[in-house]
């Protein structure tokens, strides 16, 4: 019985996660270098738009407490 498949699958997953984290880190670093100002008076929509490339999409249900 070949026991290498689970190891290879696990290693492949680890490499994928490493690449994904590295890519995210590069995008975050690029934004940090820009030193973008956040003004809380602008509201969520305006500030979210500044960082939309690295933030998860926000889903808000109408009438739901925040």
C-alpha positions as CSV (number, residue, x, y, z in Angstrom):
1,X,0.0,0.0,0.0
2,X,1.3,3.4,-1.0
3,X,1.4,5.8,2.0
4,X,2.9,8.7,0.1
5,X,-0.4,10.1,-1.4
6,X,-1.6,11.7,1.9
7,X,1.8,13.2,2.5
8,X,1.9,14.7,-1.1
9,X,-1.7,16.0,-0.7
10,X,-0.8,17.6,2.6
11,X,2.4,19.1,1.1
12,X,0.5,20.4,-1.9
13,X,-2.0,22.1,0.4
14,X,0.8,23.6,2.5
15,X,2.5,25.0,-0.6
16,X,-0.8,26.5,-1.8
17,X,-1.4,28.1,1.6
18,X,2.1,29.5,1.6
19,X,1.7,31.0,-1.9
20,X,-1.7,32.4,-0.9
21,X,-0.3,34.0,2.3
22,X,2.7,35.4,0.4
23,X,0.5,36.9,-2.2
24,X,-1.7,38.5,0.5
25,X,1.4,39.8,2.3
26,X,2.6,41.5,-0.9
27,X,-0.7,43.2,-1.4
28,X,-0.8,44.4,2.3
29,X,2.7,45.6,2.0
30,X,1.9,47.6,-1.1
31,X,-1.0,49.3,0.7
32,X,1.1,50.0,3.8
33,X,3.7,51.7,1.7
34,X,1.1,54.0,0.3
35,X,0.3,55.2,3.9
36,X,-3.4,55.7,3.0
37,X,-5.3,57.8,5.5
38,X,-8.5,56.5,7.1
39,X,-11.1,59.0,8.1
40,X,-13.7,57.5,10.3
41,X,-16.1,60.4,9.4
42,X,-16.1,59.1,5.8
43,X,-17.9,56.0,6.8
44,X,-17.5,52.3,6.1
45,X,-18.2,52.5,2.3
46,X,-15.5,55.1,1.6
47,X,-12.9,53.5,3.8
48,X,-13.7,49.9,2.6
49,X,-13.3,51.0,-1.0
50,X,-9.7,52.1,-0.2
51,X,-8.8,48.6,0.9
52,X,-11.2,46.4,-1.1
53,X,-8.4,44.4,-2.8
54,X,-7.4,42.9,0.6
55,X,-10.6,42.8,2.5
56,X,-13.3,40.2,2.4
57,X,-16.6,41.2,1.0
58,X,-19.0,42.5,3.6
59,X,-22.5,41.1,3.6
60,X,-25.0,43.0,5.7
61,X,-28.6,41.9,6.1
62,X,-31.1,44.7,6.3
63,X,-32.4,45.2,9.8
64,X,-29.7,43.1,11.4
65,X,-27.9,44.6,14.4
66,X,-24.4,45.7,13.7
